[in-house]
Amino acid sequence: MKNGLLIFGVLIVLVGGLAFATNGQSINETPAVLLAVAPSSYPPIALAAGAHGEVIIDVQINAAGDVVAAKSSSGHPLLKKICEEAAAKWKFSSLLGSTKERTVQLSFGFTTVDLGPNPKYDLTTSFRPPYKVELQHHSRTIE
């Protein structure tokens, strides 16, 4: 009878541990993105200046998955602020039973491409998991 209770107790602990592992996230895992936000536009001043390239944003995430800080670590100065604002709106998976903060780097890429006199869209946004956003501005050819 004691062996039966011991095995039952071990099974409860194992099943409980599996339930925790599937519902929460361990501290060492890469945080899953629940909500990704792209910059709302390619800043007109950046377009006029020919600013392009990648902007890296260091993001601190609390245990609930909320962004508590977003600061650019590299990229064109005319693109940094709009990326920091977008990064602050991201939401990540939570850490159950922990108060530890995590840090990830988000990448925002800006490019321009000439699609002729009548492009269908001015801006195309692509998300590349886990932490990359690409914005492509479609410039117009003047004839």
N, C-alpha and C positions, 0 to 999 in steps of 0.2 A: 504494500500500500504506500509506504514511504517513497519507493522508487517511482511509483505511478504519479504521485504528487510532485516529485522533483522534476520528472520529465514534463508534466503539464506546466509547471512553473517556468521551466526553460523555454517551452514553446510559446508561452504568453509573452515572455521577454523578447524572444526572437520576432514574433509577429508584431509586437508593439514597436520594436526597433525598425522593422520594415515599413510599417505605416508611417513612422516619423520620417524615415529617409525618403519616402515617395511624396509626402506632403510638404516637407520643408526642404531646405538646401543646406548642405554642409558649408562651413566657412571656407574650405579650400576649393570649392567649385567655382567656376566662372558664373557670375550672376546672369540669369536668363533675362532677356528684355521682354517686358510686358507691354510697354508703350514707347515707341521711338518717334521723335519729332524732328522734322527737317526744318532748316531755316525757311522762313516764309517767302524769301525772295533772294535774288542775287543783288546785293546792294548796288544801286545805280552809280554811286561814287566809285565803287570797286570796279564796275564795268568800264566806266570812263577812264579809269587809271590803268586798265588792263590787268587788274589783280586777278590771280588765279592760283591754283595749287591746293595743297592739303593743309588743313588746320587741325591740330591735335588738341583735344580738350581732356584734361584730367578731371575725372568726376569722382567725388566721394559719395558713397551710398550708405544710408543707415540700415539697421537691421530690418526695418519695415519695407525697404526697397525704394525709399524716396531719395532723390538727389539733394544733398545738403550743401554741396559746393561744386562749382564748375568753373575751371580756370584754364585758359589757353596756355599751352607750353610751347607751341610753335605755329607758324603760319603767317600769312600776310596780315599786317596790322588792320587793313580795311575790312577784313573778313572775320576777325576774331570775335568781336562783340556779338554779332548775329549768331555765331556758332555757340557761344557761351549761353546766350538766351535760350536757344533751342535745346541745348544739352540739359539745362536746368529743368526742363519739362519732361524728361525721360522718366520712366518708371521701371524698376527691376524687381526680380523675385525677392521675397522676404526670407529672412533667416529665423526659423522658429527656435525659440528658447535661447536667443543670443542677443547681445546688445552691441556686438562688434560691427564696426564700419568696414566697408570694402572700398577699394579704389579700382577703377577701370579707365582705359583711355578710349575715347571716341574719336573717330576720324571723319572729317567732313571734306570732301573733295569738290573743288570748283573748276569747271572748264567752260569754254565757249566754243561753239562750232557754227560755221556758216551753212545754213540750210537753204540758201537762195532767197528770193524776194518775198515769198509767202510761207514761212514755216507754220505748221499747224499749231504748235505751242511755243510760248516764249521760254518756258522752263520745264525740264524733265528732271524728276527726282527718283533716284533708285536707292533702295536699302540693300546692303550687303551684310548678311549676318556674320558675326554677331554685332559688331560695333561700327560699321562703316556706312556713311551716307554720301551719295554722289549727286551733285547738282550740275546740270548741263544747261547753259543758257544758249538759246538758238538765236543767233544774230541774223539780221536781215541784210541781204545784198541790195545795195542801191544801184539801180540801173539808170 
